[in-house]
Amino acid sequence: MPKNIPSLKPKELIRILKHGGCAFYRTGKGDHQLYIRHCEGKKRVVPIDMGAGELSPPYVLRIFRQFGFTDEEIENLLR
């Protein structure tokens, strides 16, 4: 499990996810935006709450996990 996952603002998380190969998919309901990542022949679509001030470390980790990032990939993206 990756250590020292910070709390992030939604735009910071999006910047990190785009660096990891994710792309904007479409706008969801309310303040959510859906992002997509192709991983192991599957597409993974994950909603991100853009209306939140800060995203907690457990929420950030859950987003990374839903996209299928490994512990090593998460640590490299957060450097």
PyMOL Python script that loads the backbone (N, CA, C, O; Angstrom):
from pymol import cmd

cmd.read_pdbstr("""\
ATOM      1  N   MET A   1       0.843  -1.179   0.000  1.00  0.00           N
ATOM      2  CA  MET A   1       0.000   0.000   0.000  1.00  0.00           C
ATOM      3  C   MET A   1       0.891   1.246   0.000  1.00  0.00           C
ATOM      4  O   MET A   1       1.822   1.338   0.800  1.00  0.00           O
ATOM      5  N   PRO A   2       0.616   2.191  -0.881  1.00  0.00           N
ATOM      6  CA  PRO A   2       1.441   3.397  -0.941  1.00  0.00           C
ATOM      7  C   PRO A   2       1.356   4.209   0.351  1.00  0.00           C
ATOM      8  O   PRO A   2       0.318   4.262   1.009  1.00  0.00           O
ATOM      9  N   LYS A   3       2.466   4.832   0.688  1.00  0.00           N
ATOM     10  CA  LYS A   3       2.507   5.639   1.905  1.00  0.00           C
ATOM     11  C   LYS A   3       2.462   7.111   1.550  1.00  0.00           C
ATOM     12  O   LYS A   3       2.782   7.509   0.430  1.00  0.00           O
ATOM     13  N   ASN A   4       2.063   7.902   2.514  1.00  0.00           N
ATOM     14  CA  ASN A   4       2.065   9.361   2.384  1.00  0.00           C
ATOM     15  C   ASN A   4       1.238   9.877   1.214  1.00  0.00           C
ATOM     16  O   ASN A   4       1.703  10.719   0.446  1.00  0.00           O
ATOM     17  N   ILE A   5       0.035   9.383   1.078  1.00  0.00           N
ATOM     18  CA  ILE A   5      -0.860   9.916   0.055  1.00  0.00           C
ATOM     19  C   ILE A   5      -1.418  11.226   0.594  1.00  0.00           C
ATOM     20  O   ILE A   5      -2.007  11.252   1.675  1.00  0.00           O
ATOM     21  N   PRO A   6      -1.236  12.314  -0.153  1.00  0.00           N
ATOM     22  CA  PRO A   6      -1.686  13.614   0.346  1.00  0.00           C
ATOM     23  C   PRO A   6      -3.165  13.851   0.058  1.00  0.00           C
ATOM     24  O   PRO A   6      -3.762  13.177  -0.781  1.00  0.00           O
ATOM     25  N   SER A   7      -3.741  14.807   0.757  1.00  0.00           N
ATOM     26  CA  SER A   7      -5.066  15.285   0.362  1.00  0.00           C
ATOM     27  C   SER A   7      -4.823  16.235  -0.810  1.00  0.00           C
ATOM     28  O   SER A   7      -3.875  17.020  -0.791  1.00  0.00           O
ATOM     29  N   LEU A   8      -5.668  16.162  -1.813  1.00  0.00           N
ATOM     30  CA  LEU A   8      -5.466  16.934  -3.038  1.00  0.00           C
ATOM     31  C   LEU A   8      -6.719  17.698  -3.406  1.00  0.00           C
ATOM     32  O   LEU A   8      -7.834  17.287  -3.082  1.00  0.00           O
ATOM     33  N   LYS A   9      -6.526  18.805  -4.080  1.00  0.00           N
ATOM     34  CA  LYS A   9      -7.659  19.507  -4.679  1.00  0.00           C
ATOM     35  C   LYS A   9      -8.023  18.744  -5.955  1.00  0.00           C
ATOM     36  O   LYS A   9      -7.157  18.104  -6.551  1.00  0.00           O
ATOM     37  N   PRO A  10      -9.281  18.800  -6.382  1.00  0.00           N
ATOM     38  CA  PRO A  10      -9.688  18.036  -7.565  1.00  0.00           C
ATOM     39  C   PRO A  10      -8.843  18.329  -8.800  1.00  0.00           C
ATOM     40  O   PRO A  10      -8.506  17.410  -9.547  1.00  0.00           O
ATOM     41  N   LYS A  11      -8.497  19.588  -9.026  1.00  0.00           N
ATOM     42  CA  LYS A  11      -7.707  19.920 -10.215  1.00  0.00           C
ATOM     43  C   LYS A  11      -6.298  19.342 -10.141  1.00  0.00           C
ATOM     44  O   LYS A  11      -5.736  18.965 -11.169  1.00  0.00           O
ATOM     45  N   GLU A  12      -5.718  19.266  -8.945  1.00  0.00           N
ATOM     46  CA  GLU A  12      -4.404  18.649  -8.788  1.00  0.00           C
ATOM     47  C   GLU A  12      -4.479  17.155  -9.095  1.00  0.00           C
ATOM     48  O   GLU A  12      -3.603  16.606  -9.762  1.00  0.00           O
ATOM     49  N   LEU A  13      -5.539  16.501  -8.599  1.00  0.00           N
ATOM     50  CA  LEU A  13      -5.719  15.076  -8.866  1.00  0.00           C
ATOM     51  C   LEU A  13      -5.884  14.828 -10.357  1.00  0.00           C
ATOM     52  O   LEU A  13      -5.321  13.872 -10.889  1.00  0.00           O
ATOM     53  N   ILE A  14      -6.646  15.674 -11.036  1.00  0.00           N
ATOM     54  CA  ILE A  14      -6.859  15.521 -12.485  1.00  0.00           C
ATOM     55  C   ILE A  14      -5.530  15.643 -13.223  1.00  0.00           C
ATOM     56  O   ILE A  14      -5.259  14.874 -14.145  1.00  0.00           O
ATOM     57  N   ARG A  15      -4.702  16.603 -12.823  1.00  0.00           N
ATOM     58  CA  ARG A  15      -3.405  16.786 -13.475  1.00  0.00           C
ATOM     59  C   ARG A  15      -2.553  15.527 -13.322  1.00  0.00           C
ATOM     60  O   ARG A  15      -1.904  15.097 -14.276  1.00  0.00           O
ATOM     61  N   ILE A  16      -2.554  14.936 -12.130  1.00  0.00           N
ATOM     62  CA  ILE A  16      -1.791  13.713 -11.878  1.00  0.00           C
ATOM     63  C   ILE A  16      -2.356  12.551 -12.693  1.00  0.00           C
ATOM     64  O   ILE A  16      -1.598  11.775 -13.275  1.00  0.00           O
ATOM     65  N   LEU A  17      -3.682  12.428 -12.736  1.00  0.00           N
ATOM     66  CA  LEU A  17      -4.308  11.339 -13.485  1.00  0.00           C
ATOM     67  C   LEU A  17      -4.023  11.449 -14.978  1.00  0.00           C
ATOM     68  O   LEU A  17      -3.778  10.440 -15.639  1.00  0.00           O
ATOM     69  N   LYS A  18      -4.053  12.665 -15.512  1.00  0.00           N
ATOM     70  CA  LYS A  18      -3.749  12.841 -16.933  1.00  0.00           C
ATOM     71  C   LYS A  18      -2.314  12.435 -17.229  1.00  0.00           C
ATOM     72  O   LYS A  18      -2.029  11.873 -18.287  1.00  0.00           O
ATOM     73  N   HIS A  19      -1.416  12.715 -16.307  1.00  0.00           N
ATOM     74  CA  HIS A  19      -0.028  12.304 -16.470  1.00  0.00           C
ATOM     75  C   HIS A  19       0.080  10.775 -16.474  1.00  0.00           C
ATOM     76  O   HIS A  19       0.977  10.212 -17.101  1.00  0.00           O
ATOM     77  N   GLY A  20      -0.834  10.117 -15.773  1.00  0.00           N
ATOM     78  CA  GLY A  20      -0.850   8.658 -15.698  1.00  0.00           C
ATOM     79  C   GLY A  20      -1.619   7.987 -16.826  1.00  0.00           C
ATOM     80  O   GLY A  20      -1.732   6.761 -16.841  1.00  0.00           O
ATOM     81  N   GLY A  21      -2.149   8.753 -17.769  1.00  0.00           N
ATOM     82  CA  GLY A  21      -2.816   8.157 -18.923  1.00  0.00           C
ATOM     83  C   GLY A  21      -4.326   8.235 -18.913  1.00  0.00           C
ATOM     84  O   GLY A  21      -4.968   7.635 -19.775  1.00  0.00           O
ATOM     85  N   CYS A  22      -4.912   8.943 -17.982  1.00  0.00           N
ATOM     86  CA  CYS A  22      -6.361   9.105 -17.934  1.00  0.00           C
ATOM     87  C   CYS A  22      -6.773  10.290 -18.799  1.00  0.00           C
ATOM     88  O   CYS A  22      -5.976  11.194 -19.047  1.00  0.00           O
ATOM     89  N   ALA A  23      -8.010  10.279 -19.249  1.00  0.00           N
ATOM     90  CA  ALA A  23      -8.517  11.360 -20.089  1.00  0.00           C
ATOM     91  C   ALA A  23      -9.958  11.681 -19.700  1.00  0.00           C
ATOM     92  O   ALA A  23     -10.677  10.833 -19.171  1.00  0.00           O
ATOM     93  N   PHE A  24     -10.364  12.912 -19.971  1.00  0.00           N
ATOM     94  CA  PHE A  24     -11.734  13.327 -19.703  1.00  0.00           C
ATOM     95  C   PHE A  24     -12.674  12.516 -20.577  1.00  0.00           C
ATOM     96  O   PHE A  24     -12.421  12.346 -21.770  1.00  0.00           O
ATOM     97  N   TYR A  25     -13.763  12.011 -19.992  1.00  0.00           N
ATOM     98  CA  TYR A  25     -14.742  11.207 -20.728  1.00  0.00           C
ATOM     99  C   TYR A  25     -16.009  12.008 -20.969  1.00  0.00           C
ATOM    100  O   TYR A  25     -16.418  12.198 -22.114  1.00  0.00           O
ATOM    101  N   ARG A  26     -16.640  12.487 -19.882  1.00  0.00           N
ATOM    102  CA  ARG A  26     -17.829  13.328 -20.024  1.00  0.00           C
ATOM    103  C   ARG A  26     -18.184  13.928 -18.673  1.00  0.00           C
ATOM    104  O   ARG A  26     -17.632  13.541 -17.643  1.00  0.00           O
ATOM    105  N   THR A  27     -19.106  14.871 -18.689  1.00  0.00           N
ATOM    106  CA  THR A  27     -19.611  15.470 -17.461  1.00  0.00           C
ATOM    107  C   THR A  27     -20.678  14.555 -16.881  1.00  0.00           C
ATOM    108  O   THR A  27     -21.504  14.005 -17.609  1.00  0.00           O
ATOM    109  N   GLY A  28     -20.652  14.401 -15.574  1.00  0.00           N
ATOM    110  CA  GLY A  28     -21.640  13.574 -14.902  1.00  0.00           C
ATOM    111  C   GLY A  28     -22.705  14.438 -14.261  1.00  0.00           C
ATOM    112  O   GLY A  28     -22.890  15.593 -14.645  1.00  0.00           O
ATOM    113  N   LYS A  29     -23.399  13.887 -13.290  1.00  0.00           N
ATOM    114  CA  LYS A  29     -24.442  14.633 -12.593  1.00  0.00           C
ATOM    115  C   LYS A  29     -23.823  15.533 -11.534  1.00  0.00           C
ATOM    116  O   LYS A  29     -22.829  15.173 -10.902  1.00  0.00           O
ATOM    117  N   GLY A  30     -24.409  16.687 -11.350  1.00  0.00           N
ATOM    118  CA  GLY A  30     -23.934  17.612 -10.330  1.00  0.00           C
ATOM    119  C   GLY A  30     -22.540  18.121 -10.647  1.00  0.00           C
ATOM    120  O   GLY A  30     -22.265  18.568 -11.760  1.00  0.00           O
ATOM    121  N   ASP A  31     -21.668  18.046  -9.655  1.00  0.00           N
ATOM    122  CA  ASP A  31     -20.304  18.538  -9.807  1.00  0.00           C
ATOM    123  C   ASP A  31     -19.324  17.445 -10.220  1.00  0.00           C
ATOM    124  O   ASP A  31     -18.115  17.632 -10.081  1.00  0.00           O
ATOM    125  N   HIS A  32     -19.803  16.324 -10.717  1.00  0.00           N
ATOM    126  CA  HIS A  32     -18.924  15.219 -11.063  1.00  0.00           C
ATOM    127  C   HIS A  32     -18.504  15.265 -12.533  1.00  0.00           C
ATOM    128  O   HIS A  32     -19.262  15.676 -13.411  1.00  0.00           O
ATOM    129  N   GLN A  33     -17.265  14.826 -12.761  1.00  0.00           N
ATOM    130  CA  GLN A  33     -16.763  14.630 -14.111  1.00  0.00           C
ATOM    131  C   GLN A  33     -16.249  13.204 -14.186  1.00  0.00           C
ATOM    132  O   GLN A  33     -15.667  12.689 -13.231  1.00  0.00           O
ATOM    133  N   LEU A  34     -16.470  12.570 -15.332  1.00  0.00           N
ATOM    134  CA  LEU A  34     -16.028  11.202 -15.504  1.00  0.00           C
ATOM    135  C   LEU A  34     -14.753  11.179 -16.330  1.00  0.00           C
ATOM    136  O   LEU A  34     -14.643  11.845 -17.360  1.00  0.00           O
ATOM    137  N   TYR A  35     -13.787  10.390 -15.850  1.00  0.00           N
ATOM    138  CA  TYR A  35     -12.518  10.221 -16.541  1.00  0.00           C
ATOM    139  C   TYR A  35     -12.352   8.756 -16.890  1.00  0.00           C
ATOM    140  O   TYR A  35     -12.899   7.880 -16.220  1.00  0.00           O
ATOM    141  N   ILE A  36     -11.585   8.496 -17.954  1.00  0.00           N
ATOM    142  CA  ILE A  36     -11.434   7.142 -18.471  1.00  0.00           C
ATOM    143  C   ILE A  36      -9.958   6.787 -18.558  1.00  0.00           C
ATOM    144  O   ILE A  36      -9.109   7.641 -18.813  1.00  0.00           O
ATOM    145  N   ARG A  37      -9.669   5.504 -18.339  1.00  0.00           N
ATOM    146  CA  ARG A  37      -8.323   4.974 -18.529  1.00  0.00           C
ATOM    147  C   ARG A  37      -8.451   3.575 -19.104  1.00  0.00           C
ATOM    148  O   ARG A  37      -9.237   2.762 -18.618  1.00  0.00           O
ATOM    149  N   HIS A  38      -7.674   3.303 -20.140  1.00  0.00           N
ATOM    150  CA  HIS A  38      -7.643   1.965 -20.727  1.00  0.00           C
ATOM    151  C   HIS A  38      -6.524   1.191 -20.048  1.00  0.00           C
ATOM    152  O   HIS A  38      -5.360   1.588 -20.103  1.00  0.00           O
ATOM    153  N   CYS A  39      -6.884   0.084 -19.409  1.00  0.00           N
ATOM    154  CA  CYS A  39      -5.930  -0.700 -18.626  1.00  0.00           C
ATOM    155  C   CYS A  39      -6.205  -2.182 -18.855  1.00  0.00           C
ATOM    156  O   CYS A  39      -7.319  -2.654 -18.626  1.00  0.00           O
ATOM    157  N   GLU A  40      -5.201  -2.905 -19.301  1.00  0.00           N
ATOM    158  CA  GLU A  40      -5.306  -4.357 -19.507  1.00  0.00           C
ATOM    159  C   GLU A  40      -6.465  -4.727 -20.426  1.00  0.00           C
ATOM    160  O   GLU A  40      -7.177  -5.698 -20.170  1.00  0.00           O
ATOM    161  N   GLY A  41      -6.653  -3.966 -21.479  1.00  0.00           N
ATOM    162  CA  GLY A  41      -7.699  -4.254 -22.447  1.00  0.00           C
ATOM    163  C   GLY A  41      -9.099  -3.860 -22.000  1.00  0.00           C
ATOM    164  O   GLY A  41     -10.072  -4.138 -22.700  1.00  0.00           O
ATOM    165  N   LYS A  42      -9.211  -3.230 -20.866  1.00  0.00           N
ATOM    166  CA  LYS A  42     -10.514  -2.798 -20.358  1.00  0.00           C
ATOM    167  C   LYS A  42     -10.505  -1.288 -20.203  1.00  0.00           C
ATOM    168  O   LYS A  42      -9.464  -0.677 -19.961  1.00  0.00           O
ATOM    169  N   LYS A  43     -11.686  -0.697 -20.347  1.00  0.00           N
ATOM    170  CA  LYS A  43     -11.763   0.731 -20.068  1.00  0.00           C
ATOM    171  C   LYS A  43     -12.390   0.913 -18.697  1.00  0.00           C
ATOM    172  O   LYS A  43     -13.384   0.274 -18.351  1.00  0.00           O
ATOM    173  N   ARG A  44     -11.782   1.799 -17.932  1.00  0.00           N
ATOM    174  CA  ARG A  44     -12.269   2.074 -16.589  1.00  0.00           C
ATOM    175  C   ARG A  44     -12.722   3.523 -16.542  1.00  0.00           C
ATOM    176  O   ARG A  44     -11.944   4.437 -16.816  1.00  0.00           O
ATOM    177  N   VAL A  45     -13.984   3.724 -16.193  1.00  0.00           N
ATOM    178  CA  VAL A  45     -14.564   5.059 -16.100  1.00  0.00           C
ATOM    179  C   VAL A  45     -14.851   5.334 -14.622  1.00  0.00           C
ATOM    180  O   VAL A  45     -15.532   4.557 -13.952  1.00  0.00           O
ATOM    181  N   VAL A  46     -14.318   6.456 -14.131  1.00  0.00           N
ATOM    182  CA  VAL A  46     -14.430   6.780 -12.709  1.00  0.00           C
ATOM    183  C   VAL A  46     -14.926   8.213 -12.547  1.00  0.00           C
ATOM    184  O   VAL A  46     -14.392   9.122 -13.181  1.00  0.00           O
ATOM    185  N   PRO A  47     -15.946   8.430 -11.703  1.00  0.00           N
ATOM    186  CA  PRO A  47     -16.408   9.803 -11.434  1.00  0.00           C
ATOM    187  C   PRO A  47     -15.526  10.471 -10.379  1.00  0.00           C
ATOM    188  O   PRO A  47     -15.087   9.837  -9.419  1.00  0.00           O
ATOM    189  N   ILE A  48     -15.280  11.758 -10.580  1.00  0.00           N
ATOM    190  CA  ILE A  48     -14.501  12.545  -9.624  1.00  0.00           C
ATOM    191  C   ILE A  48     -15.323  13.765  -9.233  1.00  0.00           C
ATOM    192  O   ILE A  48     -15.845  14.477 -10.091  1.00  0.00           O
ATOM    193  N   ASP A  49     -15.433  13.996  -7.929  1.00  0.00           N
ATOM    194  CA  ASP A  49     -16.215  15.114  -7.398  1.00  0.00           C
ATOM    195  C   ASP A  49     -15.403  16.399  -7.518  1.00  0.00           C
ATOM    196  O   ASP A  49     -14.473  16.624  -6.744  1.00  0.00           O
ATOM    197  N   MET A  50     -15.755  17.242  -8.487  1.00  0.00           N
ATOM    198  CA  MET A  50     -15.026  18.479  -8.742  1.00  0.00           C
ATOM    199  C   MET A  50     -15.456  19.602  -7.796  1.00  0.00           C
ATOM    200  O   MET A  50     -14.794  20.638  -7.737  1.00  0.00           O
ATOM    201  N   GLY A  51     -16.534  19.418  -7.068  1.00  0.00           N
ATOM    202  CA  GLY A  51     -17.043  20.453  -6.184  1.00  0.00           C
ATOM    203  C   GLY A  51     -16.417  20.434  -4.803  1.00  0.00           C
ATOM    204  O   GLY A  51     -16.638  21.349  -4.011  1.00  0.00           O
ATOM    205  N   ALA A  52     -15.642  19.404  -4.505  1.00  0.00           N
ATOM    206  CA  ALA A  52     -15.030  19.299  -3.183  1.00  0.00           C
ATOM    207  C   ALA A  52     -13.846  20.249  -3.069  1.00  0.00           C
ATOM    208  O   ALA A  52     -13.131  20.478  -4.045  1.00  0.00           O
ATOM    209  N   GLY A  53     -13.644  20.798  -1.883  1.00  0.00           N
ATOM    210  CA  GLY A  53     -12.494  21.673  -1.658  1.00  0.00           C
ATOM    211  C   GLY A  53     -11.205  20.878  -1.620  1.00  0.00           C
ATOM    212  O   GLY A  53     -10.255  21.194  -2.335  1.00  0.00           O
ATOM    213  N   GLU A  54     -11.168  19.852  -0.791  1.00  0.00           N
ATOM    214  CA  GLU A  54     -10.016  18.960  -0.676  1.00  0.00           C
ATOM    215  C   GLU A  54     -10.526  17.524  -0.706  1.00  0.00           C
ATOM    216  O   GLU A  54     -11.553  17.209  -0.104  1.00  0.00           O
ATOM    217  N   LEU A  55      -9.812  16.671  -1.399  1.00  0.00           N
ATOM    218  CA  LEU A  55     -10.145  15.252  -1.448  1.00  0.00           C
ATOM    219  C   LEU A  55      -9.249  14.544  -0.431  1.00  0.00           C
ATOM    220  O   LEU A  55      -8.028  14.695  -0.464  1.00  0.00           O
ATOM    221  N   SER A  56      -9.848  13.784   0.457  1.00  0.00           N
ATOM    222  CA  SER A  56      -9.100  13.131   1.533  1.00  0.00           C
ATOM    223  C   SER A  56      -8.178  12.046   0.969  1.00  0.00           C
ATOM    224  O   SER A  56      -8.435  11.527  -0.117  1.00  0.00           O
ATOM    225  N   PRO A  57      -7.107  11.696   1.692  1.00  0.00           N
ATOM    226  CA  PRO A  57      -6.202  10.643   1.228  1.00  0.00           C
ATOM    227  C   PRO A  57      -6.895   9.308   0.923  1.00  0.00           C
ATOM    228  O   PRO A  57      -6.564   8.687  -0.088  1.00  0.00           O
ATOM    229  N   PRO A  58      -7.850   8.833   1.757  1.00  0.00           N
ATOM    230  CA  PRO A  58      -8.531   7.578   1.389  1.00  0.00           C
ATOM    231  C   PRO A  58      -9.322   7.702   0.075  1.00  0.00           C
ATOM    232  O   PRO A  58      -9.384   6.751  -0.703  1.00  0.00           O
ATOM    233  N   TYR A  59      -9.920   8.868  -0.167  1.00  0.00           N
ATOM    234  CA  TYR A  59     -10.675   9.087  -1.410  1.00  0.00           C
ATOM    235  C   TYR A  59      -9.720   9.082  -2.603  1.00  0.00           C
ATOM    236  O   TYR A  59     -10.017   8.488  -3.639  1.00  0.00           O
ATOM    237  N   VAL A  60      -8.574   9.746  -2.453  1.00  0.00           N
ATOM    238  CA  VAL A  60      -7.576   9.794  -3.533  1.00  0.00           C
ATOM    239  C   VAL A  60      -7.087   8.384  -3.844  1.00  0.00           C
ATOM    240  O   VAL A  60      -6.983   8.011  -5.013  1.00  0.00           O
ATOM    241  N   LEU A  61      -6.785   7.593  -2.809  1.00  0.00           N
ATOM    242  CA  LEU A  61      -6.329   6.218  -3.017  1.00  0.00           C
ATOM    243  C   LEU A  61      -7.407   5.391  -3.710  1.00  0.00           C
ATOM    244  O   LEU A  61      -7.098   4.595  -4.596  1.00  0.00           O
ATOM    245  N   ARG A  62      -8.669   5.568  -3.317  1.00  0.00           N
ATOM    246  CA  ARG A  62      -9.763   4.823  -3.938  1.00  0.00           C
ATOM    247  C   ARG A  62      -9.874   5.149  -5.432  1.00  0.00           C
ATOM    248  O   ARG A  62     -10.144   4.261  -6.240  1.00  0.00           O
ATOM    249  N   ILE A  63      -9.667   6.413  -5.799  1.00  0.00           N
ATOM    250  CA  ILE A  63      -9.710   6.806  -7.211  1.00  0.00           C
ATOM    251  C   ILE A  63      -8.606   6.083  -7.980  1.00  0.00           C
ATOM    252  O   ILE A  63      -8.849   5.519  -9.047  1.00  0.00           O
ATOM    253  N   PHE A  64      -7.382   6.105  -7.426  1.00  0.00           N
ATOM    254  CA  PHE A  64      -6.268   5.415  -8.085  1.00  0.00           C
ATOM    255  C   PHE A  64      -6.563   3.923  -8.250  1.00  0.00           C
ATOM    256  O   PHE A  64      -6.295   3.343  -9.302  1.00  0.00           O
ATOM    257  N   ARG A  65      -7.110   3.315  -7.215  1.00  0.00           N
ATOM    258  CA  ARG A  65      -7.421   1.878  -7.270  1.00  0.00           C
ATOM    259  C   ARG A  65      -8.494   1.580  -8.327  1.00  0.00           C
ATOM    260  O   ARG A  65      -8.400   0.585  -9.046  1.00  0.00           O
ATOM    261  N   GLN A  66      -9.502   2.438  -8.417  1.00  0.00           N
ATOM    262  CA  GLN A  66     -10.565   2.212  -9.396  1.00  0.00           C
ATOM    263  C   GLN A  66     -10.015   2.290 -10.821  1.00  0.00           C
ATOM    264  O   GLN A  66     -10.515   1.612 -11.718  1.00  0.00           O
ATOM    265  N   PHE A  67      -8.991   3.113 -11.029  1.00  0.00           N
ATOM    266  CA  PHE A  67      -8.373   3.205 -12.345  1.00  0.00           C
ATOM    267  C   PHE A  67      -7.410   2.047 -12.606  1.00  0.00           C
ATOM    268  O   PHE A  67      -6.955   1.876 -13.737  1.00  0.00           O
ATOM    269  N   GLY A  68      -7.097   1.262 -11.601  1.00  0.00           N
ATOM    270  CA  GLY A  68      -6.235   0.104 -11.791  1.00  0.00           C
ATOM    271  C   GLY A  68      -4.750   0.382 -11.663  1.00  0.00           C
ATOM    272  O   GLY A  68      -3.935  -0.395 -12.160  1.00  0.00           O
ATOM    273  N   PHE A  69      -4.381   1.468 -11.011  1.00  0.00           N
ATOM    274  CA  PHE A  69      -2.966   1.773 -10.813  1.00  0.00           C
ATOM    275  C   PHE A  69      -2.391   0.846  -9.748  1.00  0.00           C
ATOM    276  O   PHE A  69      -3.059   0.528  -8.764  1.00  0.00           O
ATOM    277  N   THR A  70      -1.142   0.413  -9.953  1.00  0.00           N
ATOM    278  CA  THR A  70      -0.450  -0.395  -8.955  1.00  0.00           C
ATOM    279  C   THR A  70       0.156   0.529  -7.905  1.00  0.00           C
ATOM    280  O   THR A  70       0.212   1.745  -8.088  1.00  0.00           O
ATOM    281  N   ASP A  71       0.613  -0.069  -6.795  1.00  0.00           N
ATOM    282  CA  ASP A  71       1.245   0.728  -5.736  1.00  0.00           C
ATOM    283  C   ASP A  71       2.448   1.490  -6.277  1.00  0.00           C
ATOM    284  O   ASP A  71       2.645   2.660  -5.949  1.00  0.00           O
ATOM    285  N   GLU A  72       3.246   0.832  -7.100  1.00  0.00           N
ATOM    286  CA  GLU A  72       4.444   1.470  -7.666  1.00  0.00           C
ATOM    287  C   GLU A  72       4.066   2.637  -8.586  1.00  0.00           C
ATOM    288  O   GLU A  72       4.695   3.694  -8.544  1.00  0.00           O
ATOM    289  N   GLU A  73       3.045   2.441  -9.408  1.00  0.00           N
ATOM    290  CA  GLU A  73       2.593   3.527 -10.294  1.00  0.00           C
ATOM    291  C   GLU A  73       2.074   4.718  -9.494  1.00  0.00           C
ATOM    292  O   GLU A  73       2.324   5.867  -9.860  1.00  0.00           O
ATOM    293  N   ILE A  74       1.356   4.453  -8.410  1.00  0.00           N
ATOM    294  CA  ILE A  74       0.817   5.527  -7.574  1.00  0.00           C
ATOM    295  C   ILE A  74       1.961   6.334  -6.960  1.00  0.00           C
ATOM    296  O   ILE A  74       1.941   7.565  -6.976  1.00  0.00           O
ATOM    297  N   GLU A  75       2.951   5.633  -6.422  1.00  0.00           N
ATOM    298  CA  GLU A  75       4.086   6.324  -5.815  1.00  0.00           C
ATOM    299  C   GLU A  75       4.843   7.155  -6.841  1.00  0.00           C
ATOM    300  O   GLU A  75       5.276   8.265  -6.531  1.00  0.00           O
ATOM    301  N   ASN A  76       5.013   6.643  -8.055  1.00  0.00           N
ATOM    302  CA  ASN A  76       5.700   7.398  -9.100  1.00  0.00           C
ATOM    303  C   ASN A  76       4.899   8.638  -9.522  1.00  0.00           C
ATOM    304  O   ASN A  76       5.480   9.693  -9.774  1.00  0.00           O
ATOM    305  N   LEU A  77       3.596   8.517  -9.600  1.00  0.00           N
ATOM    306  CA  LEU A  77       2.773   9.657  -9.996  1.00  0.00           C
ATOM    307  C   LEU A  77       2.748  10.752  -8.929  1.00  0.00           C
ATOM    308  O   LEU A  77       2.628  11.933  -9.255  1.00  0.00           O
ATOM    309  N   LEU A  78       2.859  10.367  -7.670  1.00  0.00           N
ATOM    310  CA  LEU A  78       2.778  11.343  -6.585  1.00  0.00           C
ATOM    311  C   LEU A  78       4.111  12.024  -6.279  1.00  0.00           C
ATOM    312  O   LEU A  78       4.171  12.899  -5.416  1.00  0.00           O
ATOM    313  N   ARG A  79       5.172  11.637  -6.972  1.00  0.00           N
ATOM    314  CA  ARG A  79       6.485  12.276  -6.741  1.00  0.00           C
ATOM    315  C   ARG A  79       6.539  13.634  -7.350  1.00  0.00           C
ATOM    316  O   ARG A  79       7.561  14.314  -7.254  1.00  0.00           O
TER     317      ARG A  79
END
""", "prot")
cmd.dss("prot")
cmd.show_as("cartoon", "prot")
cmd.util.cbc("prot")
cmd.orient("prot")
